[in-house]
Amino acid sequence: MLVLVLWRYRAWRPVRNLTILSFVLVAVQGVIGMLSVAATFGDLGLGAAYPAFVTAHLGVATAFLAVAMWNATEVFRGMPPEMAVSPKPPTRAVES
């Protein structure tokens, strides 16, 4: 999605920014998930921080859902700027 938005819809600023934010949240989600698993099964001494990692993981997931829904409303609300140019008026067929 990020590649498509940056390639085709870069001028559609709200959608572009929300898509970049979604990508960042997914990356953060991956890191927090990795730390959560490491706290559970690893020998890194992170066992005491496990509840904080799980809570942060849930919080980031909730934020991602909110940003995805916000992005969807922006997409369905209107057209991208370059497509918003008014089309040619329809031509009427001449009746004989």
N, CA, C and O atoms as a CHARMM CRD file, in Angstrom:
* protein
*
  384
    1    1 MET  N      0.81600  -1.18300   0.00000 PROA 1      0.00000
    2    1 MET  CA     0.00000   0.00000   0.00000 PROA 1      0.00000
    3    1 MET  C      0.86800   1.25900   0.00000 PROA 1      0.00000
    4    1 MET  O      0.58400   2.22500  -0.70800 PROA 1      0.00000
    5    2 LEU  N      1.91600   1.22900   0.79600 PROA 2      0.00000
    6    2 LEU  CA     2.80700   2.38900   0.84900 PROA 2      0.00000
    7    2 LEU  C      3.43400   2.66700  -0.51100 PROA 2      0.00000
    8    2 LEU  O      3.49300   3.81800  -0.94100 PROA 2      0.00000
    9    3 VAL  N      3.89800   1.63300  -1.18400 PROA 3      0.00000
   10    3 VAL  CA     4.51600   1.81300  -2.50000 PROA 3      0.00000
   11    3 VAL  C      3.49900   2.37300  -3.49200 PROA 3      0.00000
   12    3 VAL  O      3.82000   3.28300  -4.25700 PROA 3      0.00000
   13    4 LEU  N      2.28700   1.84400  -3.48600 PROA 4      0.00000
   14    4 LEU  CA     1.24800   2.32900  -4.40500 PROA 4      0.00000
   15    4 LEU  C      0.92200   3.79200  -4.14100 PROA 4      0.00000
   16    4 LEU  O      0.83200   4.59000  -5.07400 PROA 4      0.00000
   17    5 VAL  N      0.74700   4.14100  -2.88100 PROA 5      0.00000
   18    5 VAL  CA     0.40500   5.52800  -2.55400 PROA 5      0.00000
   19    5 VAL  C      1.53500   6.47700  -2.91700 PROA 5      0.00000
   20    5 VAL  O      1.28800   7.55400  -3.46000 PROA 5      0.00000
   21    6 LEU  N      2.77400   6.09000  -2.62400 PROA 6      0.00000
   22    6 LEU  CA     3.89500   6.97100  -2.96600 PROA 6      0.00000
   23    6 LEU  C      4.13800   7.04600  -4.46800 PROA 6      0.00000
   24    6 LEU  O      4.66400   8.04100  -4.96700 PROA 6      0.00000
   25    7 TRP  N      3.76000   6.00900  -5.18000 PROA 7      0.00000
   26    7 TRP  CA     3.97600   5.97900  -6.62900 PROA 7      0.00000
   27    7 TRP  C      2.87100   6.71800  -7.37500 PROA 7      0.00000
   28    7 TRP  O      3.15900   7.52600  -8.25800 PROA 7      0.00000
   29    8 ARG  N      1.60000   6.45200  -7.03000 PROA 8      0.00000
   30    8 ARG  CA     0.50300   6.98900  -7.82100 PROA 8      0.00000
   31    8 ARG  C     -0.22800   8.16500  -7.18800 PROA 8      0.00000
   32    8 ARG  O     -0.74600   9.02000  -7.90600 PROA 8      0.00000
   33    9 TYR  N     -0.28200   8.22800  -5.85300 PROA 9      0.00000
   34    9 TYR  CA    -1.13900   9.20800  -5.18300 PROA 9      0.00000
   35    9 TYR  C     -0.35400  10.08900  -4.21600 PROA 9      0.00000
   36    9 TYR  O     -0.86000  10.44800  -3.15200 PROA 9      0.00000
   37   10 ARG  N      0.84400  10.42800  -4.57000 PROA 10     0.00000
   38   10 ARG  CA     1.70500  11.22600  -3.69300 PROA 10     0.00000
   39   10 ARG  C      1.09800  12.60100  -3.39200 PROA 10     0.00000
   40   10 ARG  O      1.30300  13.13500  -2.30200 PROA 10     0.00000
   41   11 ALA  N      0.36400  13.17200  -4.32700 PROA 11     0.00000
   42   11 ALA  CA    -0.20700  14.50100  -4.12700 PROA 11     0.00000
   43   11 ALA  C     -1.42000  14.48600  -3.19900 PROA 11     0.00000
   44   11 ALA  O     -1.85000  15.54100  -2.73300 PROA 11     0.00000
   45   12 TRP  N     -1.97200  13.31600  -2.92700 PROA 12     0.00000
   46   12 TRP  CA    -3.13900  13.19400  -2.04900 PROA 12     0.00000
   47   12 TRP  C     -2.63000  13.15700  -0.61400 PROA 12     0.00000
   48   12 TRP  O     -2.49700  12.09000  -0.01400 PROA 12     0.00000
   49   13 ARG  N     -2.35200  14.32600  -0.08000 PROA 13     0.00000
   50   13 ARG  CA    -1.60400  14.45800   1.16300 PROA 13     0.00000
   51   13 ARG  C     -2.19500  13.71100   2.35800 PROA 13     0.00000
   52   13 ARG  O     -1.43900  13.02600   3.04700 PROA 13     0.00000
   53   14 PRO  N     -3.49500  13.79600   2.65100 PROA 14     0.00000
   54   14 PRO  CA    -3.99700  13.06300   3.82500 PROA 14     0.00000
   55   14 PRO  C     -3.80300  11.55200   3.70500 PROA 14     0.00000
   56   14 PRO  O     -3.41700  10.89800   4.67400 PROA 14     0.00000
   57   15 VAL  N     -4.06500  11.00300   2.53700 PROA 15     0.00000
   58   15 VAL  CA    -3.91500   9.56000   2.33900 PROA 15     0.00000
   59   15 VAL  C     -2.43900   9.17500   2.39700 PROA 15     0.00000
   60   15 VAL  O     -2.08600   8.14700   2.97400 PROA 15     0.00000
   61   16 ARG  N     -1.58600   9.99000   1.80600 PROA 16     0.00000
   62   16 ARG  CA    -0.15000   9.70800   1.85000 PROA 16     0.00000
   63   16 ARG  C      0.37200   9.70300   3.28300 PROA 16     0.00000
   64   16 ARG  O      1.09100   8.78700   3.68100 PROA 16     0.00000
   65   17 ASN  N      0.01600  10.71100   4.04800 PROA 17     0.00000
   66   17 ASN  CA     0.51400  10.80800   5.42200 PROA 17     0.00000
   67   17 ASN  C     -0.02800   9.68600   6.30200 PROA 17     0.00000
   68   17 ASN  O      0.70600   9.13000   7.11800 PROA 17     0.00000
   69   18 LEU  N     -1.30300   9.35000   6.14200 PROA 18     0.00000
   70   18 LEU  CA    -1.87400   8.27200   6.94500 PROA 18     0.00000
   71   18 LEU  C     -1.29500   6.91700   6.55200 PROA 18     0.00000
   72   18 LEU  O     -1.14100   6.04300   7.40500 PROA 18     0.00000
   73   19 THR  N     -0.97500   6.73300   5.28400 PROA 19     0.00000
   74   19 THR  CA    -0.36800   5.47300   4.85300 PROA 19     0.00000
   75   19 THR  C      1.05500   5.34900   5.40500 PROA 19     0.00000
   76   19 THR  O      1.46200   4.26600   5.82600 PROA 19     0.00000
   77   20 ILE  N      1.80200   6.43400   5.40600 PROA 20     0.00000
   78   20 ILE  CA     3.14400   6.40700   5.99300 PROA 20     0.00000
   79   20 ILE  C      3.05000   6.11600   7.49400 PROA 20     0.00000
   80   20 ILE  O      3.83900   5.33600   8.02800 PROA 20     0.00000
   81   21 LEU  N      2.08800   6.74100   8.17000 PROA 21     0.00000
   82   21 LEU  CA     1.89800   6.48400   9.59000 PROA 21     0.00000
   83   21 LEU  C      1.52200   5.02500   9.83800 PROA 21     0.00000
   84   21 LEU  O      1.98900   4.42700  10.80700 PROA 21     0.00000
   85   22 SER  N      0.69500   4.45200   8.98900 PROA 22     0.00000
   86   22 SER  CA     0.33500   3.03600   9.11400 PROA 22     0.00000
   87   22 SER  C      1.56000   2.15300   8.97500 PROA 22     0.00000
   88   22 SER  O      1.72900   1.19400   9.72900 PROA 22     0.00000
   89   23 PHE  N      2.41200   2.47000   8.01900 PROA 23     0.00000
   90   23 PHE  CA     3.62900   1.68700   7.81700 PROA 23     0.00000
   91   23 PHE  C      4.53700   1.76000   9.05200 PROA 23     0.00000
   92   23 PHE  O      5.09900   0.75100   9.47800 PROA 23     0.00000
   93   24 VAL  N      4.67200   2.94800   9.61200 PROA 24     0.00000
   94   24 VAL  CA     5.50100   3.11900  10.80700 PROA 24     0.00000
   95   24 VAL  C      4.90500   2.33000  11.97600 PROA 24     0.00000
   96   24 VAL  O      5.63700   1.69200  12.73300 PROA 24     0.00000
   97   25 LEU  N      3.58600   2.37200  12.12300 PROA 25     0.00000
   98   25 LEU  CA     2.94800   1.63400  13.21100 PROA 25     0.00000
   99   25 LEU  C      3.12800   0.12800  13.05900 PROA 25     0.00000
  100   25 LEU  O      3.30100  -0.57300  14.05600 PROA 25     0.00000
  101   26 VAL  N      3.09000  -0.37900  11.83200 PROA 26     0.00000
  102   26 VAL  CA     3.32200  -1.81200  11.61800 PROA 26     0.00000
  103   26 VAL  C      4.76700  -2.17500  11.98100 PROA 26     0.00000
  104   26 VAL  O      5.00900  -3.22800  12.57000 PROA 26     0.00000
  105   27 ALA  N      5.71100  -1.32000  11.63900 PROA 27     0.00000
  106   27 ALA  CA     7.10900  -1.58200  11.99800 PROA 27     0.00000
  107   27 ALA  C      7.28700  -1.56600  13.51800 PROA 27     0.00000
  108   27 ALA  O      7.96700  -2.43100  14.07100 PROA 27     0.00000
  109   28 VAL  N      6.68800  -0.59800  14.18500 PROA 28     0.00000
  110   28 VAL  CA     6.75900  -0.53300  15.65300 PROA 28     0.00000
  111   28 VAL  C      6.08100  -1.75500  16.26300 PROA 28     0.00000
  112   28 VAL  O      6.56500  -2.31100  17.24800 PROA 28     0.00000
  113   29 GLN  N      4.96700  -2.16700  15.68100 PROA 29     0.00000
  114   29 GLN  CA     4.24900  -3.35400  16.15400 PROA 29     0.00000
  115   29 GLN  C      5.13800  -4.59100  16.06900 PROA 29     0.00000
  116   29 GLN  O      5.13700  -5.42300  16.97600 PROA 29     0.00000
  117   30 GLY  N      5.88000  -4.70900  15.00400 PROA 30     0.00000
  118   30 GLY  CA     6.78700  -5.84100  14.85500 PROA 30     0.00000
  119   30 GLY  C      7.88100  -5.84900  15.90300 PROA 30     0.00000
  120   30 GLY  O      8.21300  -6.89700  16.45600 PROA 30     0.00000
  121   31 VAL  N      8.44000  -4.68300  16.17400 PROA 31     0.00000
  122   31 VAL  CA     9.50500  -4.59500  17.18400 PROA 31     0.00000
  123   31 VAL  C      8.95100  -4.91500  18.57100 PROA 31     0.00000
  124   31 VAL  O      9.57100  -5.65900  19.33000 PROA 31     0.00000
  125   32 ILE  N      7.79900  -4.36100  18.90000 PROA 32     0.00000
  126   32 ILE  CA     7.21300  -4.62700  20.21700 PROA 32     0.00000
  127   32 ILE  C      6.82700  -6.10400  20.33100 PROA 32     0.00000
  128   32 ILE  O      6.99800  -6.70000  21.39400 PROA 32     0.00000
  129   33 GLY  N      6.32100  -6.68800  19.27700 PROA 33     0.00000
  130   33 GLY  CA     5.99700  -8.11000  19.29700 PROA 33     0.00000
  131   33 GLY  C      7.23900  -8.96000  19.50300 PROA 33     0.00000
  132   33 GLY  O      7.21100  -9.93900  20.24800 PROA 33     0.00000
  133   34 MET  N      8.31300  -8.59200  18.85500 PROA 34     0.00000
  134   34 MET  CA     9.57800  -9.31900  19.02500 PROA 34     0.00000
  135   34 MET  C     10.07300  -9.21700  20.46800 PROA 34     0.00000
  136   34 MET  O     10.51800 -10.20900  21.04400 PROA 34     0.00000
  137   35 LEU  N      9.99500  -8.01900  21.04900 PROA 35     0.00000
  138   35 LEU  CA    10.41600  -7.84300  22.43500 PROA 35     0.00000
  139   35 LEU  C      9.51300  -8.60900  23.39400 PROA 35     0.00000
  140   35 LEU  O      9.97400  -9.13300  24.40800 PROA 35     0.00000
  141   36 SER  N      8.23800  -8.66900  23.07300 PROA 36     0.00000
  142   36 SER  CA     7.30400  -9.40700  23.91000 PROA 36     0.00000
  143   36 SER  C      7.62700 -10.89600  23.92200 PROA 36     0.00000
  144   36 SER  O      7.60500 -11.53300  24.97500 PROA 36     0.00000
  145   37 VAL  N      7.92300 -11.44200  22.76100 PROA 37     0.00000
  146   37 VAL  CA     8.29200 -12.85800  22.67300 PROA 37     0.00000
  147   37 VAL  C      9.63700 -13.09500  23.36100 PROA 37     0.00000
  148   37 VAL  O      9.81900 -14.10400  24.04200 PROA 37     0.00000
  149   38 ALA  N     10.56700 -12.17300  23.18400 PROA 38     0.00000
  150   38 ALA  CA    11.87100 -12.31100  23.83000 PROA 38     0.00000
  151   38 ALA  C     11.73200 -12.24000  25.34700 PROA 38     0.00000
  152   38 ALA  O     12.46600 -12.91800  26.06600 PROA 38     0.00000
  153   39 ALA  N     10.80700 -11.43200  25.83700 PROA 39     0.00000
  154   39 ALA  CA    10.59200 -11.33600  27.27900 PROA 39     0.00000
  155   39 ALA  C      9.99300 -12.62300  27.82200 PROA 39     0.00000
  156   39 ALA  O     10.24100 -12.99600  28.96900 PROA 39     0.00000
  157   40 THR  N      9.20400 -13.29900  26.99800 PROA 40     0.00000
  158   40 THR  CA     8.56100 -14.53100  27.44600 PROA 40     0.00000
  159   40 THR  C      9.51100 -15.71400  27.39400 PROA 40     0.00000
  160   40 THR  O      9.61900 -16.46900  28.36000 PROA 40     0.00000
  161   41 PHE  N     10.20300 -15.88200  26.26900 PROA 41     0.00000
  162   41 PHE  CA    10.98200 -17.10100  26.03800 PROA 41     0.00000
  163   41 PHE  C     12.49200 -16.90500  26.05600 PROA 41     0.00000
  164   41 PHE  O     13.23700 -17.88400  26.10400 PROA 41     0.00000
  165   42 GLY  N     12.95300 -15.67000  26.01900 PROA 42     0.00000
  166   42 GLY  CA    14.38600 -15.42800  25.90900 PROA 42     0.00000
  167   42 GLY  C     15.07600 -15.26800  27.25200 PROA 42     0.00000
  168   42 GLY  O     14.42800 -15.16300  28.29300 PROA 42     0.00000
  169   43 ASP  N     16.36200 -15.25300  27.21100 PROA 43     0.00000
  170   43 ASP  CA    17.18400 -15.05500  28.40400 PROA 43     0.00000
  171   43 ASP  C     17.78000 -13.64500  28.42700 PROA 43     0.00000
  172   43 ASP  O     18.93500 -13.45800  28.81000 PROA 43     0.00000
  173   44 LEU  N     16.98600 -12.66300  28.01800 PROA 44     0.00000
  174   44 LEU  CA    17.48500 -11.28900  27.96200 PROA 44     0.00000
  175   44 LEU  C     17.21300 -10.52500  29.25000 PROA 44     0.00000
  176   44 LEU  O     17.61700  -9.36900  29.37200 PROA 44     0.00000
  177   45 GLY  N     16.54600 -11.14000  30.20600 PROA 45     0.00000
  178   45 GLY  CA    16.22400 -10.45000  31.44600 PROA 45     0.00000
  179   45 GLY  C     15.09200  -9.46200  31.30500 PROA 45     0.00000
  180   45 GLY  O     15.01900  -8.49200  32.06000 PROA 45     0.00000
  181   46 LEU  N     14.20400  -9.68900  30.34900 PROA 46     0.00000
  182   46 LEU  CA    13.08700  -8.77600  30.11500 PROA 46     0.00000
  183   46 LEU  C     11.78200  -9.28800  30.70900 PROA 46     0.00000
  184   46 LEU  O     10.72200  -8.72500  30.43800 PROA 46     0.00000
  185   47 GLY  N     11.83800 -10.33300  31.50300 PROA 47     0.00000
  186   47 GLY  CA    10.61700 -10.94600  32.02300 PROA 47     0.00000
  187   47 GLY  C      9.74400  -9.99300  32.80500 PROA 47     0.00000
  188   47 GLY  O      8.51900 -10.07700  32.71900 PROA 47     0.00000
  189   48 ALA  N     10.33900  -9.08400  33.56800 PROA 48     0.00000
  190   48 ALA  CA     9.56200  -8.14400  34.36500 PROA 48     0.00000
  191   48 ALA  C      8.84100  -7.12300  33.48600 PROA 48     0.00000
  192   48 ALA  O      7.83900  -6.54500  33.90900 PROA 48     0.00000
  193   49 ALA  N      9.32900  -6.89700  32.28900 PROA 49     0.00000
  194   49 ALA  CA     8.72400  -5.90200  31.39400 PROA 49     0.00000
  195   49 ALA  C      7.65200  -6.50300  30.48800 PROA 49     0.00000
  196   49 ALA  O      7.06000  -5.78800  29.68100 PROA 49     0.00000
  197   50 TYR  N      7.39600  -7.80500  30.61100 PROA 50     0.00000
  198   50 TYR  CA     6.43100  -8.47000  29.73400 PROA 50     0.00000
  199   50 TYR  C      5.06300  -7.78700  29.73700 PROA 50     0.00000
  200   50 TYR  O      4.53000  -7.55000  28.65300 PROA 50     0.00000
  201   51 PRO  N      4.45300  -7.45400  30.89000 PROA 51     0.00000
  202   51 PRO  CA     3.14100  -6.78500  30.85200 PROA 51     0.00000
  203   51 PRO  C      3.17600  -5.44500  30.10300 PROA 51     0.00000
  204   51 PRO  O      2.21400  -5.08500  29.42400 PROA 51     0.00000
  205   52 ALA  N      4.26400  -4.72700  30.22700 PROA 52     0.00000
  206   52 ALA  CA     4.37300  -3.44400  29.51300 PROA 52     0.00000
  207   52 ALA  C      4.45400  -3.66000  28.00800 PROA 52     0.00000
  208   52 ALA  O      3.86400  -2.90100  27.23800 PROA 52     0.00000
  209   53 PHE  N      5.18500  -4.69700  27.58400 PROA 53     0.00000
  210   53 PHE  CA     5.27700  -4.98600  26.15000 PROA 53     0.00000
  211   53 PHE  C      3.92900  -5.40100  25.58000 PROA 53     0.00000
  212   53 PHE  O      3.55300  -4.97800  24.48700 PROA 53     0.00000
  213   54 VAL  N      3.20000  -6.23700  26.32800 PROA 54     0.00000
  214   54 VAL  CA     1.88600  -6.69100  25.84600 PROA 54     0.00000
  215   54 VAL  C      0.91500  -5.52100  25.77200 PROA 54     0.00000
  216   54 VAL  O      0.14000  -5.41700  24.82200 PROA 54     0.00000
  217   55 THR  N      0.95100  -4.64700  26.76000 PROA 55     0.00000
  218   55 THR  CA     0.07700  -3.47100  26.75800 PROA 55     0.00000
  219   55 THR  C      0.43400  -2.53000  25.60900 PROA 55     0.00000
  220   55 THR  O     -0.45700  -2.01300  24.93500 PROA 55     0.00000
  221   56 ALA  N      1.70900  -2.30800  25.38400 PROA 56     0.00000
  222   56 ALA  CA     2.14000  -1.45900  24.26900 PROA 56     0.00000
  223   56 ALA  C      1.75300  -2.08500  22.93400 PROA 56     0.00000
  224   56 ALA  O      1.34900  -1.38500  22.00500 PROA 56     0.00000
  225   57 HSD  N      1.87900  -3.40400  22.84400 PROA 57     0.00000
  226   57 HSD  CA     1.50700  -4.12100  21.61100 PROA 57     0.00000
  227   57 HSD  C      0.02400  -3.91600  21.31200 PROA 57     0.00000
  228   57 HSD  O     -0.34500  -3.65100  20.16800 PROA 57     0.00000
  229   58 LEU  N     -0.81200  -4.03500  22.31400 PROA 58     0.00000
  230   58 LEU  CA    -2.24400  -3.81100  22.13800 PROA 58     0.00000
  231   58 LEU  C     -2.53800  -2.34900  21.79600 PROA 58     0.00000
  232   58 LEU  O     -3.38600  -2.06300  20.95100 PROA 58     0.00000
  233   59 GLY  N     -1.84000  -1.43400  22.45100 PROA 59     0.00000
  234   59 GLY  CA    -2.05500  -0.01200  22.17300 PROA 59     0.00000
  235   59 GLY  C     -1.69000   0.36200  20.74500 PROA 59     0.00000
  236   59 GLY  O     -2.41600   1.11300  20.09400 PROA 59     0.00000
  237   60 VAL  N     -0.57500  -0.15400  20.25600 PROA 60     0.00000
  238   60 VAL  CA    -0.15600   0.13700  18.88000 PROA 60     0.00000
  239   60 VAL  C     -1.12700  -0.49900  17.89300 PROA 60     0.00000
  240   60 VAL  O     -1.42700   0.09100  16.85500 PROA 60     0.00000
  241   61 ALA  N     -1.62400  -1.70000  18.20400 PROA 61     0.00000
  242   61 ALA  CA    -2.59900  -2.34500  17.32700 PROA 61     0.00000
  243   61 ALA  C     -3.88200  -1.52200  17.24500 PROA 61     0.00000
  244   61 ALA  O     -4.47200  -1.38400  16.17400 PROA 61     0.00000
  245   62 THR  N     -4.30700  -0.98000  18.37600 PROA 62     0.00000
  246   62 THR  CA    -5.50500  -0.13100  18.39400 PROA 62     0.00000
  247   62 THR  C     -5.26700   1.15500  17.60900 PROA 62     0.00000
  248   62 THR  O     -6.14700   1.61100  16.87900 PROA 62     0.00000
  249   63 ALA  N     -4.09100   1.73400  17.75600 PROA 63     0.00000
  250   63 ALA  CA    -3.75600   2.94300  16.99400 PROA 63     0.00000
  251   63 ALA  C     -3.71700   2.63400  15.49500 PROA 63     0.00000
  252   63 ALA  O     -4.18600   3.43300  14.68400 PROA 63     0.00000
  253   64 PHE  N     -3.16100   1.47900  15.12700 PROA 64     0.00000
  254   64 PHE  CA    -3.11600   1.10300  13.71400 PROA 64     0.00000
  255   64 PHE  C     -4.52500   0.94800  13.15400 PROA 64     0.00000
  256   64 PHE  O     -4.80700   1.40400  12.04600 PROA 64     0.00000
  257   65 LEU  N     -5.40900   0.30800  13.91300 PROA 65     0.00000
  258   65 LEU  CA    -6.79700   0.15200  13.45300 PROA 65     0.00000
  259   65 LEU  C     -7.45400   1.51100  13.25300 PROA 65     0.00000
  260   65 LEU  O     -8.15400   1.72300  12.26200 PROA 65     0.00000
  261   66 ALA  N     -7.23200   2.43800  14.18900 PROA 66     0.00000
  262   66 ALA  CA    -7.81400   3.77500  14.06400 PROA 66     0.00000
  263   66 ALA  C     -7.27400   4.50200  12.83300 PROA 66     0.00000
  264   66 ALA  O     -8.03900   5.13900  12.10900 PROA 66     0.00000
  265   67 VAL  N     -5.96700   4.41400  12.59000 PROA 67     0.00000
  266   67 VAL  CA    -5.36900   5.08500  11.43200 PROA 67     0.00000
  267   67 VAL  C     -5.86300   4.44400  10.13000 PROA 67     0.00000
  268   67 VAL  O     -6.11100   5.15000   9.15200 PROA 67     0.00000
  269   68 ALA  N     -6.00800   3.12300  10.10800 PROA 68     0.00000
  270   68 ALA  CA    -6.50900   2.44400   8.91500 PROA 68     0.00000
  271   68 ALA  C     -7.95000   2.85300   8.61100 PROA 68     0.00000
  272   68 ALA  O     -8.30900   3.06000   7.45200 PROA 68     0.00000
  273   69 MET  N     -8.76800   2.96700   9.64600 PROA 69     0.00000
  274   69 MET  CA   -10.15300   3.40200   9.44200 PROA 69     0.00000
  275   69 MET  C    -10.20300   4.86400   8.97500 PROA 69     0.00000
  276   69 MET  O    -10.99400   5.20800   8.09600 PROA 69     0.00000
  277   70 TRP  N     -9.37400   5.70500   9.55300 PROA 70     0.00000
  278   70 TRP  CA    -9.30400   7.10900   9.15200 PROA 70     0.00000
  279   70 TRP  C     -8.87000   7.21000   7.69700 PROA 70     0.00000
  280   70 TRP  O     -9.42400   8.00400   6.93700 PROA 70     0.00000
  281   71 ASN  N     -7.88500   6.41300   7.30700 PROA 71     0.00000
  282   71 ASN  CA    -7.41000   6.41300   5.92800 PROA 71     0.00000
  283   71 ASN  C     -8.51500   5.94900   4.97800 PROA 71     0.00000
  284   71 ASN  O     -8.68700   6.51300   3.89700 PROA 71     0.00000
  285   72 ALA  N     -9.25600   4.92900   5.38300 PROA 72     0.00000
  286   72 ALA  CA   -10.35700   4.44200   4.54200 PROA 72     0.00000
  287   72 ALA  C    -11.41900   5.51200   4.35300 PROA 72     0.00000
  288   72 ALA  O    -11.96400   5.65100   3.25800 PROA 72     0.00000
  289   73 THR  N    -11.72200   6.27000   5.39800 PROA 73     0.00000
  290   73 THR  CA   -12.71600   7.33300   5.23800 PROA 73     0.00000
  291   73 THR  C    -12.20800   8.43200   4.31400 PROA 73     0.00000
  292   73 THR  O    -12.98300   9.01500   3.55600 PROA 73     0.00000
  293   74 GLU  N    -10.90200   8.71900   4.37500 PROA 74     0.00000
  294   74 GLU  CA   -10.33800   9.71400   3.45300 PROA 74     0.00000
  295   74 GLU  C    -10.42300   9.22800   2.00700 PROA 74     0.00000
  296   74 GLU  O    -10.72200  10.00900   1.10300 PROA 74     0.00000
  297   75 VAL  N    -10.16400   7.95200   1.79200 PROA 75     0.00000
  298   75 VAL  CA   -10.21000   7.40700   0.43300 PROA 75     0.00000
  299   75 VAL  C    -11.63500   7.43800  -0.10800 PROA 75     0.00000
  300   75 VAL  O    -11.85700   7.83800  -1.25100 PROA 75     0.00000
  301   76 PHE  N    -12.59300   7.02400   0.69900 PROA 76     0.00000
  302   76 PHE  CA   -13.97100   6.96900   0.22700 PROA 76     0.00000
  303   76 PHE  C    -14.65100   8.32200   0.20300 PROA 76     0.00000
  304   76 PHE  O    -15.71100   8.47100  -0.40500 PROA 76     0.00000
  305   77 ARG  N    -14.05800   9.31100   0.85600 PROA 77     0.00000
  306   77 ARG  CA   -14.65500  10.63900   0.90600 PROA 77     0.00000
  307   77 ARG  C    -14.49700  11.40000  -0.41100 PROA 77     0.00000
  308   77 ARG  O    -15.38300  12.17000  -0.78100 PROA 77     0.00000
  309   78 GLY  N    -13.39400  11.20100  -1.12200 PROA 78     0.00000
  310   78 GLY  CA   -13.19800  11.99300  -2.31800 PROA 78     0.00000
  311   78 GLY  C    -12.15900  11.40600  -3.24400 PROA 78     0.00000
  312   78 GLY  O    -11.57300  10.35600  -2.98400 PROA 78     0.00000
  313   79 MET  N    -11.95200  12.12400  -4.33400 PROA 79     0.00000
  314   79 MET  CA   -10.99400  11.69000  -5.34100 PROA 79     0.00000
  315   79 MET  C     -9.62200  12.29600  -5.08400 PROA 79     0.00000
  316   79 MET  O     -9.50700  13.33700  -4.43600 PROA 79     0.00000
  317   80 PRO  N     -8.57700  11.64100  -5.59600 PROA 80     0.00000
  318   80 PRO  CA    -7.24100  12.23600  -5.49400 PROA 80     0.00000
  319   80 PRO  C     -7.19500  13.57800  -6.21900 PROA 80     0.00000
  320   80 PRO  O     -7.98000  13.79000  -7.14300 PROA 80     0.00000
  321   81 PRO  N     -6.31200  14.48000  -5.83600 PROA 81     0.00000
  322   81 PRO  CA    -6.27300  15.81900  -6.43400 PROA 81     0.00000
  323   81 PRO  C     -6.13500  15.82700  -7.95100 PROA 81     0.00000
  324   81 PRO  O     -6.79900  16.62400  -8.61500 PROA 81     0.00000
  325   82 GLU  N     -5.28900  14.96000  -8.52500 PROA 82     0.00000
  326   82 GLU  CA    -5.11400  15.01100  -9.97700 PROA 82     0.00000
  327   82 GLU  C     -6.32800  14.48200 -10.72600 PROA 82     0.00000
  328   82 GLU  O     -6.49600  14.77700 -11.90900 PROA 82     0.00000
  329   83 MET  N     -7.18500  13.69700 -10.05300 PROA 83     0.00000
  330   83 MET  CA    -8.38000  13.17500 -10.70000 PROA 83     0.00000
  331   83 MET  C     -9.58800  14.07700 -10.45200 PROA 83     0.00000
  332   83 MET  O    -10.65000  13.86400 -11.03700 PROA 83     0.00000
  333   84 ALA  N     -9.43600  15.06800  -9.60100 PROA 84     0.00000
  334   84 ALA  CA   -10.55200  15.93100  -9.24400 PROA 84     0.00000
  335   84 ALA  C    -10.81300  17.02000 -10.27400 PROA 84     0.00000
  336   84 ALA  O    -11.70000  17.85000 -10.07200 PROA 84     0.00000
  337   85 VAL  N    -10.07800  17.03900 -11.35200 PROA 85     0.00000
  338   85 VAL  CA   -10.29900  18.01500 -12.41200 PROA 85     0.00000
  339   85 VAL  C    -11.65400  17.71900 -13.04300 PROA 85     0.00000
  340   85 VAL  O    -11.97600  16.57000 -13.34300 PROA 85     0.00000
  341   86 SER  N    -12.43100  18.75700 -13.23600 PROA 86     0.00000
  342   86 SER  CA   -13.77900  18.52600 -13.76800 PROA 86     0.00000
  343   86 SER  C    -13.69600  17.96500 -15.18500 PROA 86     0.00000
  344   86 SER  O    -12.96000  18.48300 -16.02500 PROA 86     0.00000
  345   87 PRO  N    -14.45100  16.91000 -15.43800 PROA 87     0.00000
  346   87 PRO  CA   -14.41400  16.28900 -16.75900 PROA 87     0.00000
  347   87 PRO  C    -15.12000  17.15100 -17.79500 PROA 87     0.00000
  348   87 PRO  O    -15.79200  18.12600 -17.45500 PROA 87     0.00000
  349   88 LYS  N    -14.95900  16.78000 -19.06600 PROA 88     0.00000
  350   88 LYS  CA   -15.64700  17.49400 -20.12900 PROA 88     0.00000
  351   88 LYS  C    -17.15000  17.34200 -19.92900 PROA 88     0.00000
  352   88 LYS  O    -17.62200  16.30300 -19.46800 PROA 88     0.00000
  353   89 PRO  N    -17.89100  18.37800 -20.27500 PROA 89     0.00000
  354   89 PRO  CA   -19.34100  18.23100 -20.15200 PROA 89     0.00000
  355   89 PRO  C    -19.83800  17.16900 -21.13400 PROA 89     0.00000
  356   89 PRO  O    -19.27800  17.01500 -22.21900 PROA 89     0.00000
  357   90 PRO  N    -20.87000  16.45000 -20.75800 PROA 90     0.00000
  358   90 PRO  CA   -21.37300  15.40800 -21.64800 PROA 90     0.00000
  359   90 PRO  C    -21.94300  16.02100 -22.93000 PROA 90     0.00000
  360   90 PRO  O    -22.56000  17.08500 -22.90200 PROA 90     0.00000
  361   91 THR  N    -21.73200  15.34800 -24.02400 PROA 91     0.00000
  362   91 THR  CA   -22.27400  15.82300 -25.29800 PROA 91     0.00000
  363   91 THR  C    -23.62600  15.17000 -25.51200 PROA 91     0.00000
  364   91 THR  O    -23.83500  13.99800 -25.19600 PROA 91     0.00000
  365   92 ARG  N    -24.51500  15.94000 -26.04500 PROA 92     0.00000
  366   92 ARG  CA   -25.86100  15.41700 -26.30500 PROA 92     0.00000
  367   92 ARG  C    -25.95000  14.99200 -27.76700 PROA 92     0.00000
  368   92 ARG  O    -25.46400  15.66200 -28.67800 PROA 92     0.00000
  369   93 ALA  N    -26.57000  13.89000 -27.93200 PROA 93     0.00000
  370   93 ALA  CA   -26.77400  13.41700 -29.30200 PROA 93     0.00000
  371   93 ALA  C    -27.84900  14.29200 -29.96200 PROA 93     0.00000
  372   93 ALA  O    -28.85500  14.64000 -29.34300 PROA 93     0.00000
  373   94 VAL  N    -27.61500  14.62700 -31.20100 PROA 94     0.00000
  374   94 VAL  CA   -28.56500  15.43700 -31.95200 PROA 94     0.00000
  375   94 VAL  C    -29.67000  14.54600 -32.46700 PROA 94     0.00000
  376   94 VAL  O    -29.43000  13.59300 -33.20800 PROA 94     0.00000
  377   95 GLU  N    -30.88600  14.87100 -32.06300 PROA 95     0.00000
  378   95 GLU  CA   -32.01400  14.06000 -32.52100 PROA 95     0.00000
  379   95 GLU  C    -32.49300  14.56300 -33.86300 PROA 95     0.00000
  380   95 GLU  O    -32.62300  15.76800 -34.07900 PROA 95     0.00000
  381   96 SER  N    -32.74800  13.65300 -34.74600 PROA 96     0.00000
  382   96 SER  CA   -33.19300  14.04800 -36.08600 PROA 96     0.00000
  383   96 SER  C    -34.68000  13.88800 -36.22100 PROA 96     0.00000
  384   96 SER  O    -35.23700  14.17300 -37.28000 PROA 96     0.00000
